[in-house]
Structure formats: structure tokens, C-alpha cells
């Protein structure tokens, strides 16, 4: 099947990059399983019922912009390719560093690990599409993205939240296995997956935050492909949420949520409960999750 978005990107950036690099690094698609979609089902329920991972235009759930803003980003990256809500790309990250919390945990406490074949119909950008990335690529033309990553390491000593004293040592570090969470909140290679994303055909693993053990979400997630794997997870005491990271309104909210549910620490499941409350301050709750990723202790 031909994908015009890939043809467009290959024409802009034809350099191939390291052979087999993208195929060896899985794409991960992060999500919060307990958020409620426009259908009234939670994300986990909808995935289990439909067997398809749908774009933000279809679910009505987003950590970024929906409607005009996102449509404008996609038109800028893939001019003339997408029109209307159906058939638009699904977003994930290329997990080059092999982080157990996925390539882009900013977007959810759980993630799907996609099969390597999906990379053949994905495009990639260094940085989120909201930032108007200037460097993009595909699995077969990844050279510009790779060179930009190495340049970032040379300039800052870090890329993909992985520190190194030189580009050469950073490349070597990528090959090392990792058990600790990467916490790559702002530094990732975004993947735009074109075409239908079907769980049984395209997903190799479902990785969930351990706070969902023993909840109905565990059953839904395990049913997606027959099993579920647990990530290290994140947990943090209310008093440990600082004001300087996401503003002074966040620490009082952390304390209020902990008191409301009678818990000593916040985790993904508790934050999700708060997000489902009528009138919940969703932007501030999103900030709670960001801080949890950045500062939280492993839950297991």
C-alpha cells in the first residue's frame, strides 16, 4: 500500500541513515487507559471492544491540540494528504533508547509496543509535531533525524534524555539494556503512523503501569493481545510535588487528591480517578502526571 505522507517525507530528506536502526527500535504508543473517550467508554474498554487504536480526532482525547491546531500541524508536515477526521495518523515515539516507560511517557502511563513491520509505514520527526520540527524522515530515509540527534549530543551532551560525553559514547549507550525509566518527557523522536493500527496484527506487547494491577483496567489491557507486561511505574508523595516545575496550583491539587482518596502517594491510577471527576481541572492533572514522570520513584 502506498502512503503519500511517506513519499513526501522521503523526497524532502532522502538520506538513508544507519542500516536497520529503525527496525531494531520499536515504536511505542503511549496512552492513559482510564481516560474516557467521546464514546463514553474508557480508552482500555474501547481498545478491548474494537481491537483498533484510533487517532485523537476519533477518540476526542488529546494532551495537545485537537481540531484546527492539530489539523494545521498535519497539513504543514504532510501537505494535501489528510482531510477530515478519519484516516489520520496515530502518534507514538521511536524507542531508540529502549526505555521501559516507552519513548514518550508524557502521553500516558501505559504503552503499546508495535511490531517492527509498522515502521515501514511511519514517518519520524525530531521533536513533537507541535514544535514545527524541521527534520523528518522514514525508516528507509532516517539520515537527517540521526544526524540531528548526534548534533544535539555534541552541542548539549544529551539526547533522548540520555547523557553522554560524545556522540560516539552516546551511540554505544543506546545499545545498552535499560531497566530504569527513561523519563523522556520532552526529548523524543515522534513517530506518525499512517494507516490503520490493529492490535492483533500490529502490537507486540502491552505495557502497563503497575498501579492498574487488580483493577478492571488490567483485564481490559490483558485482553488486547492476550497478556500484559508491567513497567516500573511512578509514585510520589503529595508533599514532593514542587511548585517550580508546573506552577503553584499543582502542589495543593496533589494534596487535595491524596486527601480525597485517602492515599499517601499519588500514582497513575489515582491521578486517573481525579481526571474522571466531573469538572476536573484536566490541565493541572496533566501537570501532575508530568511531575510524576520526572520525579516519581519506581512503584515496583
Secondary structure as GFF3:
##gff-version 3
##sequence-region A 1 300
A	DSSP	alpha_helix	4	12	.	.	.	ID=ss1
A	DSSP	alpha_helix	21	24	.	.	.	ID=ss2
A	DSSP	beta_strand	27	31	.	.	.	ID=ss3
A	DSSP	alpha_helix	43	50	.	.	.	ID=ss4
A	DSSP	beta_strand	52	53	.	.	.	ID=ss5
A	DSSP	alpha_helix	56	59	.	.	.	ID=ss6
A	DSSP	alpha_helix	68	77	.	.	.	ID=ss7
A	DSSP	beta_strand	90	94	.	.	.	ID=ss8
A	DSSP	three_ten_helix	105	107	.	.	.	ID=ss9
A	DSSP	beta_strand	110	114	.	.	.	ID=ss10
A	DSSP	three_ten_helix	116	121	.	.	.	ID=ss11
A	DSSP	beta_strand	122	126	.	.	.	ID=ss12
A	DSSP	three_ten_helix	129	131	.	.	.	ID=ss13
A	DSSP	beta_strand	136	138	.	.	.	ID=ss14
A	DSSP	alpha_helix	143	156	.	.	.	ID=ss15
A	DSSP	beta_strand	158	159	.	.	.	ID=ss16
A	DSSP	beta_strand	162	163	.	.	.	ID=ss17
A	DSSP	alpha_helix	167	174	.	.	.	ID=ss18
A	DSSP	beta_strand	189	193	.	.	.	ID=ss19
A	DSSP	beta_strand	197	198	.	.	.	ID=ss20
A	DSSP	alpha_helix	199	202	.	.	.	ID=ss21
A	DSSP	beta_strand	203	208	.	.	.	ID=ss22
A	DSSP	three_ten_helix	210	212	.	.	.	ID=ss23
A	DSSP	alpha_helix	216	225	.	.	.	ID=ss24
A	DSSP	beta_strand	229	230	.	.	.	ID=ss25
A	DSSP	beta_strand	236	237	.	.	.	ID=ss26
A	DSSP	three_ten_helix	238	240	.	.	.	ID=ss27
A	DSSP	alpha_helix	243	246	.	.	.	ID=ss28
A	DSSP	alpha_helix	248	261	.	.	.	ID=ss29
A	DSSP	beta_strand	265	266	.	.	.	ID=ss30
A	DSSP	alpha_helix	268	275	.	.	.	ID=ss31
A	DSSP	alpha_helix	282	295	.	.	.	ID=ss32
###
